[in-house]
Amino acid sequence: MFIISVNIWQMQLWNWRKKKDMKKIAVVGAGLAGSLQAILMAKKGYEVSVFERRPDLRKAKLIAGKSINLALSHRGWKALELAGIADDIREIAIPMYKRCMHALDGTLTYQPYGKEDEAIYSVSRGGLNQKLMNLADQYPSISYHFNRKCNDIDLATNTLTFDNSESGEREKHQVDKVFATDGAFSAVRMRMQKSTMFDYSQKYLDHGYKELVIPANEDGTHKLDKNCLHIWPRGEFMMIALANLDGSFTCTLFFPMKGEVSFESLETREQVSDFFDKTFPDAVQLMPTLLDDYFGNPTSTLIMVRCTPWNYKDDVVLIGDAAHAIVPFYGQGMNCAFEDCTVFHEMHEEVNGNWDGLLGRFSDRRVPEGNAILDLALQNYVEMRDLTADPNFLLQKKIEAKFSKLYPEKWIPLYSQVTFSHTPYSQAIKNGKVQDEIMAEILKMDNIHENWDAPEVMEKLVSLVK
Ligand SMILES: Cc1cc2nc3c(=O)[nH]c(=O)nc-3n(C[C@H](O)[C@H](O)[C@H](O)COP(=O)(O)OP(=O)(O)OC[C@H]3O[C@@H](n4cnc5c(N)ncnc54)[C@H](O)[C@@H]3O)c2cc1C
């Protein structure tokens, strides 16, 4: 009886609050998307409470093996500019202009990512997150609540439940709107999954990853070219390395979880040492702590999530990995999450802050984009680990780059559409398919490997591009 009356009382309070000026916003998860979204909402004049299950990252020590650095590109920069914090982030970002492919025999092949001045930027995930939190702290209307693990949301009353790991208490917070930015295993999404007409699917990739390290030289310089993203493509798997500000590189081995050559099969220090000597001979010389790192750092899995809709009525919305966890092979998970924030901001502006139907329209617009970038990222895994060592693929890239330089209005390579433009991902996929068909025709031309930049090749391309 008591419970029923409390619920009714809550409902009445909720309806009353809906009628008055809505101001209170909760952001669940103080990761990259959460901290950025908090800043954008505070700029609009909302009162924002950010709830994070972990302790304050700025006070905690780095968790072993969690030194991920991310490639930040156009979509991400746009959101950071909107929040007025791009210059602060530039201070901690290292431009990477090219891919550098390391063949088994140590030969290096370089491939520019875009035009001469175009780069993707290596940033430390932790460093970026800390910067965003420090910048958020400058807004009196943003409050952070750490050690608060969301374990449920009552969608009827917008009441979030948190376990406070400091006090051991369970807390409830009723708010006007909820941005769920609590990542791939979102607690808010799990509750939404139980509501009607919510579609959800998840899948683990057969491959997981492990972080390893190439330390700095004694004088603090980098052992490899810091302005490249280094790739050791090995067919079924690959290792990559991105530079850090302290002269080190974070390497990530993407590798099958099970099977003949897999995380499961490499059990002893000898086996790992043998495998690296044979597979990454030029890298292994630069990795003095390889075996300790391999066995000390966790093997992590990669999950993919699709769901729709991303909103619950006009009250709750999923953003970032909570809505679209993707594999990291296009370097777009964070960029897409930041683009979610930009798009929400723009849509909110367009209707002068009128929330009626806004979250539903946002979901309608962004769900296809979340699905498209997941498809693109899966496609790019094959490209990175396999095709970057394939002469035909490299030839195609060279022809594309040349043609696109001659006729920038006729051809923007797919990678550039995704990374250096704001073309919707769903449109980029369509454009990419058409481009592949055209290139298949071009690669059939006689002596194309020798004559790839001949005028007749470019002329044929002009005739094929509509
Ligand atoms: C190996 C790897 C490499 C990557 N490389 C790139 C790259 O190069 N470029 C790129 O753009 N993206 C990359 N990504 C993806 C990128 O890391 C994510 O897309 C991005 O971090 C998503 O941000 P988010 O804020 O949505 O989620 P997260 O960063 O996961 O943040 C979620 C936050 O919510 C908190 N949280 C979780 N559950 C709860 C709860 N129940 N209650 C309260 N708080 C909670 C978490 O502690 C965390 O702070 C990579 C990912 C991986 C794994």
The ligand as a Gaussian input file, in Angstrom:
#p B3LYP/6-31G(d) Opt

LIG

0 1
 C       41.031000      -0.675000     -28.478000
 C       40.127000       0.470000     -28.825000
 C       40.563000       1.447000     -29.682000
 C       39.739000       2.498000     -30.029000
 N       40.177000       3.428000     -30.916000
 C       39.380000       4.446000     -31.277000
 C       39.851000       5.465000     -32.159000
 O       40.984000       5.423000     -32.629000
 N       39.015000       6.484000     -32.476000
 C       37.744000       6.560000     -31.988000
 O       37.023000       7.501000     -32.342000
 N       37.270000       5.617000     -31.145000
 C       38.051000       4.581000     -30.769000
 N       37.603000       3.643000     -29.882000
 C       36.224000       3.734000     -29.384000
 C       36.091000       4.707000     -28.224000
 O       36.956000       4.353000     -27.165000
 C       34.653000       4.699000     -27.732000
 O       33.771000       4.782000     -28.808000
 C       34.398000       5.876000     -26.803000
 O       35.179000       5.736000     -25.651000
 C       32.922000       5.936000     -26.446000
 O       32.711000       6.925000     -25.497000
 P       31.473000       6.828000     -24.526000
 O       31.574000       8.038000     -23.656000
 O       30.228000       6.595000     -25.286000
 O       31.707000       5.510000     -23.678000
 P       32.915000       5.152000     -22.616000
 O       34.107000       5.872000     -23.056000
 O       32.872000       3.721000     -22.518000
 O       32.377000       5.844000     -21.297000
 C       31.335000       5.281000     -20.528000
 C       31.451000       5.810000     -19.111000
 O       30.319000       5.379000     -18.377000
 C       30.749000       4.814000     -17.138000
 N       29.761000       3.814000     -16.769000
 C       29.563000       2.586000     -17.317000
 N       28.537000       1.976000     -16.720000
 C       28.062000       2.826000     -15.771000
 C       26.998000       2.745000     -14.823000
 N       26.223000       1.663000     -14.740000
 N       26.782000       3.801000     -14.019000
 C       27.566000       4.925000     -14.098000
 N       28.586000       5.040000     -14.965000
 C       28.827000       4.009000     -15.801000
 C       32.123000       4.224000     -17.452000
 O       32.896000       4.030000     -16.288000
 C       32.698000       5.277000     -18.395000
 O       33.315000       6.316000     -17.689000
 C       38.424000       2.577000     -29.497000
 C       37.973000       1.601000     -28.615000
 C       38.815000       0.552000     -28.286000
 C       38.301000      -0.511000     -27.350000

